[in-house]
């Protein structure tokens, strides 16, 4: 388990570093602060940071602090929900919008395919499932909810939105909220599925 997690951590941090490097080299020096803010404004990036952090914590098994918190069953399960949706939404809604090449293709595949699939496989095979409850699936909505508030607030100031389904300039607030409501249902459904799988596997064990 720890070897698997270590490999996952290395891939995750490498993908994040590569994506940040590619964004920085494509921007002018005066714009690089804005580029950094944009980098951390993608749900994909934030969720991959969370996933790489969980992998790192599992690999090193710290006894205190954030590392111990990241190893909690509910946190590992929530991460499975978030990173699975990152992969699903990208493949279904975003992949056809661009055609990355070279190093950008490598970063794209790692962030949207390999890390999501690798983490879900890790969770199914190795992650602890004690203490998972149905109410966890509701608690797990806090993270995407806070992210949505941040994206809309930042967009109201800058006019920039990281994804087309939250682009108020095109869809208006009504259209964005309607699509966000559908995504909330997707998060809730995925959360319930993860809890159900976790409880079933725990019961069989």
WOVENZI-V994857 format. One record per pair of residues at least 12 apart in sequence whose ideal C-beta (glycine too) atoms are under 8 Angstrom apart, sorted by the first residue. I is the first residue (numbers start at 1). GAP is how many residues later the second one is. If there is no record, write none. Layout:
BEGIN
i=<I	I>
gap=<GAP	GAP>
END
This chain:
BEGIN
i=<1	1	1	1	2	2	2	3	4	4	4	5	5	5	5	5	5	6	6	8	8	8	8	8	8	8	9	9	9	9	11	11	11	11	12	12	12	12	12	12	13	13	14	15	15	15	15	15	15	15	16	16	16	16	16	18	18	18	18	19	19	19	19	20	20	22	22	22	23	23	23	24	38	38	41	41	41	41	41	42	43	43	43	43	43	44	44	44	44	45	46	47	47	47	47	48	48	48	48	50	50	50	51	51	51	51	51	51	52	53	53	54	54	54	54	54	54	55	55	56	57	57	58	58	58	58	58	73	73	73	73	73	73	73	74	74	74	74	76	76	76	77	77	77	77	77	77	77	77	78	78	78	78	78	79	79	80	80	80	80	80	81	81	81	81	81	81	82	82	82	83	83	83	83	84	84	84	84	85	85	85	86	86	86	87	87	87	87	88	89	90	91	91	93	93	94	94	95	97	123	124	129	129	129	129	130	132	132	132	132	132	133	134	134	136	136	137	137	137	137	137	138	138	140	140	141	141	141	141	144	144	144	145	148	148	151	152	152	152	152	155	155	155	156	165	165	165	166	166>
gap=<57	121	124	125	56	57	59	56	118	121	122	50	51	53	54	117	121	49	53	43	44	47	107	110	111	114	43	46	47	50	99	103	104	107	36	39	40	43	98	103	39	43	96	33	91	92	95	96	99	100	29	32	33	36	95	85	88	89	92	20	26	88	92	16	19	81	82	85	12	15	16	12	122	124	109	110	113	119	121	120	43	101	104	119	120	42	46	67	68	66	101	32	35	36	39	35	38	63	67	29	32	33	28	31	32	64	65	68	63	13	17	16	17	21	22	25	65	64	67	14	13	14	12	13	18	64	68	54	55	56	57	58	59	125	57	58	62	65	47	51	52	46	50	52	55	59	117	118	121	58	61	62	65	113	40	44	39	40	43	47	114	56	59	106	109	110	113	58	61	62	32	33	36	37	32	35	36	106	101	102	105	25	26	30	25	26	29	30	98	94	22	21	22	71	72	69	70	17	67	71	73	69	70	72	73	72	62	63	66	67	70	62	58	61	55	59	51	54	55	57	58	50	53	47	51	43	46	47	50	39	40	43	39	18	32	15	14	16	21	24	12	13	14	12	14	15	18	13	14>
END
